[in-house]
Amino acid sequence: MKISDLLRFSTDSLRRRKGRTALTVIGVVVGTFAIIVLISLGIASNAQNEAMLQSWGDLTQIQIWNYAYGSVGETPKLDDEMLETFRAHEHVVAATPFYSANNLNGNIYAGKGDRYEAYMWNSYGVDMDALQAMEFQLQSGSWISEDTNLGKKKIPVLVGANFAYEFQDTRKSYNSGKRQRWAGQTDALGNPVAPFVDVDKDKLTLKLVAYDNNGNEKTSEYDLVVVGVFVSDTSKHYFTESGIAMRVSDMKALEKEYQRLSGNKTNSSGSVMISNGTVMREQDNGYQEVYVKVDDVDNVGDVEEWIHDLGYEQTNSMTQIREEMQASVVKSQLILGGTAAISLFVAALNIANTMMMSIYERTREIGIMKVLGCEISKIRNMFLVEAGCLGLLGGIIGVALSYAASAILNNLGTIVALFGGGGVDLSGLLGSMGGMYGGMGGAISIIPPWLVLLGLGFSTLVGVIFGLWPAVKATRISALEAIRHE
C-alpha cells in the first residue's frame, strides 16, 4: 500500500463521517488557536519591552563606575591597561572611558570680541573608534582619527546636535530674555530661531582660566575645530545633545595644562551623594566611568559578572531589568498557555474517541484487509494517517483564525473607530496586552513563521499520538471475528 493509498483511504473515511470529523476538528482548532494567539501576545510583549529598554539605552552596553563606599579599598586601577583587558574579552566589541576633567575651568568663545560665550561643562574624552562601534551617529562631518593633527593648540572635537544653543550673548544682561536662544524656539511667524553661533563656520576659542597660589589669574587658549556633529540620542549619552566629545589624549592634555596654570597637580576626584544618603567617593586610581560594548545581549550578563570578578562592583546594564520583564511575560504565558493546553488535551481525547469509533465501525473492513494479506503495519499506518489528518486540518484552520485574530488585535483602535467608537480609550487594554509596561505603540500580536510551523506540527503530533492506541488496537483484531462482525 503506497502513501498515496493511505492518504486516499484516510480522507475517504473522514469524508464519510463529516459530522463527527467536523466536531473533532473544531476541538483541535480551538486548542491550536489559543496556543498560537497566546504565544504571539508574549512575543509582541517581549518585542515591546526590548524596544522600551532600547529607548532607555543600549541593551549590549555595560557602564562601570569607579566609585567606592567610604575608603578606596582594593579596586584595581581603571586605566588604559585595564581597558585593553576589557577589549581582549571574546564577547567585548569595544571599551571607552567617558573621561571628564571635573576641575577644569574653561569657557568657549565665538564672535567678534568674544561676544558669545558657552561653558565647558558637558565635555568628555572618549575613544572615537569605540563610539562608532557603539553606534553613535553623526548628522554631519566625520569621525576623528587618532592620528589627526590640526596643529599646535588646535583640538578637533565632535559636538552635540544642539551645542550651538549653549552660547549666550554676553552683551545682554543676565535678566534679558535675549541673552540666550534655545533649541525649538520660534519667532512671531513660527520660523525657527537660529543660534548665535554657527559651529561649522565660526571660530571657537577655548579659554582655560586658573589662579595660582598667589591669586594671580593665568589663561591659556586653544582653538576648538568642529569636525562633526552628533545625531541627538540621549539614550546613548547626553553629550550628543549639547556637549562636546574629544579624544582622551586631548582631554588629558587640557587637564595637564590647567594643572600647570593653577599649580595644583591633584586629579579630579571627589564624592557624590546617592539616593539613600550614602557618600560614594570617586576612586583616585583611573577613569571615573568606562563603557563596555558587548557583542550580543545574551552575553551581557556573563561579561558583567566577569567584570565583577575583576573587582569592579559598581556596574550598570539593562540585563537585570530585561530578565525581570522576560520572567514576568513567561509567567503570564505559562498560566494562559496552561489553559490553552487543556483545550488541546480535550481535543486530543476527542481524536482518540473518534478513531475508536471509526475502528469499531470498520471492523469488518479491517478483517477483509487482513484476509487479503495486508501487512499489519499498513493497517496501523492507515489509522495513524487518519488521526494525523484530523490534527493537521485543525491546525491549519487554527493558524488561519490566529492570523485573523492577530490582525484584529493589531488594528483594534482603527476597527473601533470605524464602528463609531472613536471616543473609547483603549490605552489600558492595549497596554496590558502589548507589554508589561505597555504604551510603546507596537504590535499587540506577532506571529513569526516558526510559530506557524510549531502550531501545525504540534497539532499534527497530538493527533498521531492520541491516534496511536486506537491504531494499535485495530491491528490486534482477529481476522475471522472481524469478518463475522456486522
Salt bridges, closest charged atoms under 4 A:
ASP5 OD1 - ARG8 NH2 3.40
ASP12 OD1 - ARG15 NH2 2.20
GLU50 OE2 - ARG322 NE 2.59
ASP58 OD2 - LYS293 NZ 2.64
ASP80 OD2 - LYS252 NZ 3.67
GLU84 OE2 - ARG87 NH1 2.65
GLU90 OE2 - HIS91 NE2 3.77
ASP114 OD2 - LYS207 NZ 2.73
ASP127 OD2 - ARG87 NH2 3.03
ASP169 OD2 - ARG115 NH2 2.75
ASP212 OD2 - LYS218 NZ 3.92
GLU221 OE2 - LYS207 NZ 3.69
ASP250 OD2 - ARG247 NE 2.95
GLU257 OE2 - ARG260 NH2 2.69
ASP284 OD2 - ARG281 NH2 2.76
ASP295 OD2 - HIS91 ND1 3.06
ASP298 OD1 - ARG322 NH2 3.76
GLU361 OE1 - ARG17 NE 2.64
GLU361 OE2 - ARG20 NH2 2.55
GLU365 OE1 - ARG362 NE 3.60
GLU386 OE1 - ARG362 NH1 2.74
